[in-house]
């Protein structure tokens, strides 16, 4: 896994959320974007990661940032997972088909496991990658670090 390099133009994409609503990265120009990748829905650390993003949704808005939770899971699974977790504001994007294409474009797809790594990527208002942090699969990302990084941008 070789993650996208800071300073690179973020590859554009259109992915559907858990409710099959399309989201296109280039439509968000003028806002910061957090792509918070988690390997697989329904697992403990991934659950905690998405709940943390949901709890801090208003803080992301205050920082002019649109936050997304992403994985290679399909819509039906993500929709059920969002319901069980009480995720109501955070869009959960599905990089299911073609399987992991966006994760591959960002250099964070783990071929041997068929999933993305656990990675946070911040893209600035002009579509440039400004911050990339890869975490061990079993480590919960530090939400305060993410918020502090966004506040400094």
PyMOL commands that set and color helices and strands:
alter all, ss='L'
color gray80, all
select helices_A, chain A and resi 25-28+44-55+57-62+75-85+101-105+143-152
alter helices_A, ss='H'
color red, helices_A
select strands_A, chain A and resi 14-17+22-24+32-37+65-71+91-94+109-110+115-116+118-123+129-135
alter strands_A, ss='S'
color yellow, strands_A
deselect
rebuild
show_as cartoon
